[in-house]
Amino acid sequence: MKRIPKPVFFIVALLVLAFTFTAVFGVSYYTGDNKNTVVKGISDIRWGIDIRGGVEATFKPAGDVDATDEQLESAKAIIELRMVSDGITDYELYADSSNDRIIVRFPWKSDEKDFDPATAIEEISSTAELTFRPGKSYETTEVGSDGNPVYKTPKDDTTEILMNGSYIKSAQAVVNQEDNSYAVSIEFNDEGKQLFGDITTKYLKKTISIWMDDVMISAPTVNAAITDGKAQITGDFDAESATALANKINAGALPFKLETVSSSNISPTLGENSLTAMAYAGVIAFVVIAVIMIVMYRLTGVIAVISLAGQMGLAIAAVSGYFTTISSFTMTLPGIAGLILSIGMGVDCNVITAERIKEELKQGRTLDGALERGTKNSLSAIIDGNMTVIIVSVILMLVFGPSNILSIIFGESTTGTIYSFGYTLLVGVIANFIMGVFLTRVMLRSISGFKVFRKKGLYGGVKNG
C-alpha cells in the first residue's frame, strides 16, 4: 500500500473541521450596527415559501396599455431571469393573458425583518434595461441554478452603451431553412435601423454583447454590416434556448412598465419553529450516528465521522453561497430531504468501506493489506450506488428546473420544489465522493503510519498476537 506522510491526517482533519465550522456558522463582523459578512453560513440561506413564507404579487402593464400575449410572456421571462440570477428557485410564476396579469409567488430574503411585500417585490419588478455594448468583458462569474455560468457587471470598454432596447421592434426565434438550425431574429424600428447599421459597420468582425441590467445574455460577433434593420443571432441554439433569448430581448424592449395590482404575505406551511426542531433533531441524529460508528468501527469510525462532518459542511456551503462562484440557493423542505438522504448515503459509503476492511483483517491479512484491499473492493459498490443517484438528480433538475419541461403535465408549482430536492441530493452525493471516498482514504493511509495506530483492533480486527 502506498504510504501517505503521517502529518497529512492531522492537516486534513483540521482543515475539514475548520471548513465545516465556517460553512455552518459563517464568518462575519460588525461595524457599529452593520453586519459585514465575510463567509456565508446557514443563517444566510434563503428559505423556501414552505418554511419561512413569502410574497404573492400580481402585476399589470402601467397605464392603459393593452399588452399582447408576446409582451406578457416577455415580462414573465425577465421576472424569471431576475429570480434565477438571484438564486431564487422556489417560485411560482404565471401569465394570465386574458386579464393582462402576471402572478408571482416567491420566498422572503434571508435577512428580511420588516416582511413588507411592497419592498420585497422591488427586487423583481423594477423595469429591466436592455443594452448593446462593445466587447464582452465582465467582472464576475456566477453559476446559475441551471448549472450554466452567469456573466455579470460589464467592465473596461464594455461599459459603453451603444444602444438600448427602446430601438427594438421585436425579437423571435426562427429556423434557418438551409440547415434547420435555430436562431434569434431581431427587427429594429426606423431609428434603430439607422443606429444599428452604423454600429455594425463600425464593429464589423468584432463582438457586441447584449446585457439585461448587469447580466450578459448574449455576445454575438458582427459578421456583416446590417443596414436593413433586421439582424440574426446564430449559434448553438435549440428551440428552447432561442425562444428564451428572444423573450429576454423583448422584455428589455417593452413599451410599458409593470405596476403592482396587489401583494400579500404567504404563510409558511411548515414554519421556522418546525425548522428549529428539525435542526435539533439533525444534531441529535448526527451525534447518535457518530457514537455508533465509533463503537462499531473504532478508529475507522472516527475518520468516518470527520468525513461525514465535512460532507455536511460542503453540502451546506453549496446552498448558502459560501463559494463566491456558486450563487446562493433557495432551501425548501424537499431540499432538506435531499440533503438528509445524501448524508445517509455518506454513512452507507463509510460503513461499506469499514466492513470491507474488517473482513480483510478477519481473513488474516496485514493491516496495510487490509486497508489496501478493503478500500479497493468497496469502491465499485460505492460508485454504483452513487452514480445511480447522480443520474436521477440530474434528470430531476433538468425536468423540473428553470426549463419547466414537464410543468404542463405536473403543474408549474412543482418545478421549484422538486428542483430543490434534486439539487441538494446532487451536491450531497458529490460531497460524499470528495469527503467519504477520497479524503477518508487519505486519512486512513496517513494515520496507519503511526506505530501507536497500527493495532488491528483499532480497525475492527482482532488484537495483535
N, C-alpha and C positions, 0 to 999 in steps of 0.2 A: 504494500500500500504506500502510495506517495505521501510522505510526511509534510505537514504544514508547520511552520515555525510556531513554537509554544505561545509567544505573546499574542498571536493573532486571535486566539479565543477571547481574551480579555478586551482587546481592542474592538472586535466585532460586537461582543456582548454589550459593552458600554455605549457604543455608537447606536446600536439597536434600541436600547433602553432610553437613551437621551432623545433619539428621534421620536420614539413613541410618546414620551412625555410632552415634547413640544407640539406634536401633532394633535394630542388630546386637549391640552390646556392652552396652546398658543403662546406667543411671546408678544407682550405689549407693555407700554409705559404711559404714564400720564404727564401731561404738561398743563398744570392747573386742573381744570375740569375736563380737558380734552383728552380722549383716549387715542393713543397712537399705536396702531397695530403693526408689528414687525413681521410676525408669522401668524397666520390664521389657525384657529383651533375649532373645537366643537361649537363654541359659543358663536362663531361667525357663520355657521351653516344656515342657509335659508331653508326653513322647514316648510313642508307642503301644506296645502289647504286642510288636509285631513287632520294634521297635527296642531297647527297654530291658527288656522283660519286664514281669511284673506279678503279680497275685494271683488265685487261684481260691478261692472260698469257697462253702460250702454252708450254708444256713440252714434252721431249722425252728422252729415255734412252741415257746416255752418251756413247760416243764411237761408235763402230759398232755393238752393241748388238741388236739382233733381239728378242724383248720381246714377250713372249706368251700372249694370252688373259688373262690367270690367273694372270700373273705378272702385267699386266696393271691394272687389277681390284684391285689387292693388293695395287699398288701405289695410285690408286684413293681412296681406303679405308683409307690409312694413311693420305692423304691430308684432307679428310673429317674429320677424327678423330681430327686433329690439329685444324681445323676451329671450330668444335663443342666445343672442350675443351676451346677455346679462346672466346667463346660466339658469334662467327660469324654465324648467322643463315640465313642471306640474301646472299646466294651464289648460283652459278650455276656451276655444275661440270659434265664433260662428258669424256668418254674414247673412242677414235677412234682407234679401234684395227687394222683396215686396213692400217693405216698410222703410227702406234705406237706413237700416240699423246694423251696427256691429256690436256683438255682445262678447265680453271677455271676462274670465274669472282667473285670478292669479293670487299667489300667496303673499303675505307681508314680507318686507325686508327683514333680515336677521337682526338689525339694530332698531327696528321700529318701536317707538314708545308712545306716540300720540294716537296711533291707529286711526288716522284721518283718511278716509277713502279719496277725498279730493286731492290731497297731497300725493298719495300713493300712485294715482293714475297719471300724474305728470310725467313719470319716467317712461311711459309707453305711448302717450297720446300727443306729445308735442309734435309739431309739423316737421317732417323729415326733409332734409335738403340734399338733393342730388347734384353732384358737381363732377365736371370733367377736368382732369389735371394732367400736366405733363409728367412722364415717367411713372414709376411705381414704387418709390421709396416709402418706407413706413418705419415707425419707431418700435412697435411692439407686435408680438405674435401670440395669440391665444389659441386654445383648442376649443372649438365649438362643441355643443352637446352631440352633434352628429359625428364627431371624431375628426372633422376636417379643420385645417388651420384657418384662423380669422386674423386678417392683417388690419391693424388699427393705427390711427394717427399719422397723417402724411408728414413727411419731413423733407428738408432740403428744397430742391426745385419743385417738388410735388405740392408744396403749399400754395403755389399759384393756381388760381381758379380761371380756367379758360372759358367755361360757360356753365350754366346751371340747368336744372331740369325744366325751367319755365319755357325753354325753346323747343321742347319735345312735344310733338303732337300725339304720338302713340308708339307703343312697342309691343311686339308679339312674337311668339315662337313660330318658326316656319320650317318647312322641309325643302332642302335643295333637291330639285328634280334630277340633277346629274348623278349624284352619288347617294341620294336618300339620307343625307346627313342632316342633323338638326342645327339650326342657327337662330339668332335673335335679330329680327328686323326692326330698325328704328326709323321713324319718319319725323322730320322736323317741320316746324311752322315756317312761314315766309322769312321771318327774321333769323331763325335758327339755321335755315338753309344757307344763307349767305355767310353767317358766322362760322358754321361748321365747315363750309368749303374753304374758308381762309385758314382755319385751324389745321385741317388735314393737309393742306398744301404746305404749310409751314413745318408740320411734324411728320412729313412723309417718311416712311420706313422707321419711324420711332414709336414708342409706346405712349398711349394716352390712357390713363386709368380712370375708372368710374367709381365714385365714392358715395356712400349713403351716410350722411353725417360724417363720422370719422372712421367708418369701416369701408375698406376697399372691397367692392363686389365684383369687379372685373378689371382686367388690364390687357386689352387688345392692342395689337400692333397695326399701325396705319399702312395698308398695302397699296393704297392709291388715293389720290385726291378725290374727295366726294363733294361734288358741286350740285347734284340734283336733289339734295335734301333727303335721300334715302340711303341708309347705311345698314350693313350686316355685320354682326359679331359672330365669327365662326370659331370652332374649337372642338374640344372633346365633349360635346353636348349629347344628352338624350332628351326625350320628350319632357321629362320631369324637370331636369335642370334648366333647359331652355325656357320653359314656361315660368319657372321660379325667378330667373333673372329678368325676364320681360315684366313680370309683376312688380319686381322691386324698382325697375326703371320707371314704370308707370306711376308707382306710388310716389316717387320723388317729383313727378310732374303733375300731381293732382292740382286742379284749379280751385280747390277749396280746402279749408281747414276742418278738422274734426272738432265738434263740441260735445260735451258730456250731457246726455239726456238725463241719466240717473246713475247713482252709485250707492252702494250699500256694503255693509260688512257681511262676511260669510262666517258663520260659527264653525269651529272645528268639530269633526266627528269623533276625534279621539281626545284632544286637549292636552295642554302642557303638563297637567298633574299626572296623567297617564304616561306621558313621556318620561317624567322623573321616576315613576315607578318602574318603567322598563329599564331605565339606566341602572337603578339599584339592583334589579333582577339580573341584568347583564354582568355587573361587577361580582355579584354573589356566585353566578354560574361560572364565571371565569376562575374565581378562587377555588371552587369545588373541583373543576376540571384540572386545575394546576396541582391540587393536592393529590388527586387520583393518579395523574400522570407521574408525579414524583414518587409516590408509593409503589406504583406498579413497575416503573422502568428506571427508577433511581437517577443516575447521572444523565442518562439519555432523556429522561422525563424533564429534568431541569432545563436542558438545552431546548427541548420541545416547547416548554413554557415561554422561554425567551423568544423563540421564533414566532410563537402564536401572538405574543405581545407586539412584535414587530409587524406581523401581518395585519393586526387590528389597526395599528398606527398608520400603516401605509394605505389601507383602505379608507380610513378617515381623512387622510391628507388629500387623497384623490377627489374627495367630495367637498371639503371645506375651502379649497382654494389655497392650500398650503404651498403648492408649487405655483410659481407665477406664470408658468407656461400652460397650466391647466386651469380653466376658469371654474369658479365655484359651481356647485350643483344643488338643485332643489331636492331635499331629502323627504320622501314620503314614507308612509307606513309600509307599502310593498318594498321600498328601497331598504328600509331597516331589515325586513325579512330576508332580502337578498344578501345583506351584509352578514346576518346571523348564519345563514346557510353556508356562506363561503368560509366562515370561521369554523363551522362544523366539519367542512371538508378539510380544513387545515389540521384539525385534530385527527381526523382519519388518516391523513398523509403521514403524520408523525407516528401514529400507532402502527401503521404498516411497516415503517422503517424500523421502529424499535422491536417489533415482533420478529422481523427477519433477522436482525442482529442477535436476538435472544435465541432463536432457533439454531443459528450457526454456532453459537457458543455451546449449546447443549449437545451438538454433534462433535464437540471436541476440538474445534478449530482454535487457533491462537487468537488473541484479541485483535491484532491487525488484520488477520484473515477474515475474522467475523465481521469487522467493520467494513472491509472491502466488499465481501460477498453480500452482506446484508443490505448495504446501501445500493449496490448494483442491482440485486434481484428485486428490490422494492420499487425501483424507478419505473419499470414498464407498467406496473399496476397503477401507480400514481398518475402517470401520463395519460393512460387510457381513460381513467375516470375523470380527470380534469379537462381533457380535450373535449370530451362529450359536453360538459357543462359550458365550456367556452363557445362551442358551436351554437348551442341553444341560446346563450346570452346574446351573441351577435345577431342571431335571427330575430330575437325579441326587440333588440334595439333598431334593427333595420325596418321591421314591420310596424312597430308602434312608436317609432321616433318621429322627428320633425317631418319626415316624408308622408306619414299617416297613410301607408299603403292600404291597410285593411280597415280604416276608420269608417268606410261605407258599410261594412258588414257589422262591426262591433260597436260603432259609435265613437265620436271624437273624444268623449270624456275618458275613454280607456287608454288613450295614447300616452299621456304623461305618466300615469301611474305604473303601467306595465313597462314602459321605457326605463323608469327609475329602478324597477326590480332587476331588469336585465343589466343595467349599467353597474349597480353596486355588486351584483353577482360576478360580473366580468372582472372588475378591478380587484375584488376579493380573491378570485382564483389566480389572477396574475400575481398578486401579493403573496399568495401561497407558494407559487413556484419560486419566487425570489427568496422568501424567508424560510419556508418549510422544506424546500428541496435544496436550494443552493447553499444558503448560509448555515443551515443545520448541519450539512455535511462538512462544511469548512470548520465549524466549531468542534464537531466530533473528532476530526482528524488532528486538529490542533491540540485539544485537551488530552487526547490519548498519548501525547508525547511526554507528559509529566509522569514521573515514576509513581507518585502517590495516587494517580488516577488510572493506573494500568491494572487494577484488580478487576477480574471478570465479574465479580459480584456487583460492581457498580453499574454494569451494563445489562444486568438481568441474568447473568450466567451463574454457575456455581462458584464458590470461593476457590481461589488458587490453592492447589495442593490438597 
